[in-house]
Amino acid sequence: MTPILTVGAGRMGGATARGWLKAGAFAAADLAFRDPQPGLDAQAAVAKGALADPVDLTPFPTLLFAVKPQVWRAIAADLAHRLHPDAVVVSVVAGVRLAALKAAFQGRRVVRVMPTTGVAAAQGVASVYAEDADARARAHTLFDPIAVTVDLNEEGLMDAATAVSGSAPAYLYAFVEALEAAGAKAGLPPDESRALARATIASAAGLMQQTGEEPAELRRQVTSPGGVTQAALEVLMAPDTGFPHLLDQAVDAAIRRSRELGD
């Protein structure tokens, strides 16, 4: 299982390492990174004892493959002949199919994972797909300590999981950004609008997580018929222009792009 080599130590590779260290899942000495420009989280792990840019890759039974989709083939080609024959490849590269990964890594066991950046705080979400049971188990060992993990039984569902989960933190941040701006436009001082928007969204998300209530029920609980919130929701939930329509379009666009990256 260890040591773990992370190739691509940017946003996601670094966030995963940060989560492991926060959760105590692995020690820094169990980790190594290969990236010409490692991010701050990877640098922090190296400062705590992780290995940077190992030359010999054969000692690593687990490879976390976290490079950008546009360059994955070239990097895989450089790595494949240098890894241990029994190394398991855990890919978090969006859109790249299992068959292509297995071919590029010379038939090694491969599992695909689509995590959210919440893994950095050991509070992420991760979708998992593998054909090999041992590879799937390896992914769970890596991500169960830092994420809620969901197994998918069809690889085609990974594109939808990417659109609904992997990309969704950005949707939420965009919403908060827009809400802050709307508050400021309505007359709130920018700092106050920022504080109100961020704290309110965080507390609402926390309540949903804590209670386990359906979002629709929580929405009904805070919406008085004919009241202020109802007036806003009539705009936000409008069939042709509101959230249902926009999110359908957003998820469809993300799925299309995920499939394009895998071609």
Secondary structure, 3 states (H helix, E strand, C coil): CCCEEEECCCHHHHHHHHHHHHHCCCCHHHEEEECCCCCHHHHHHHHCCCEECCCCCCCCCEEEECCCHHHHHHHHHHHHCCCCCCCEEEECCCCCCHHHHHHHCCCCCEEEEEECHHHHHCCEEEEEECCCHHHHHHHHHHHCCCEEEEECCCCCHHHHHHHHHHCHHHHHHHHHHHHHHHHHHCCCCHHHHHHHHHHHHHHHHHHHHHHCCCHHHHHHHCCCCCCHHHHHHHHHCCCCCCHHHHHHHHHHHHHHHHHHHHC
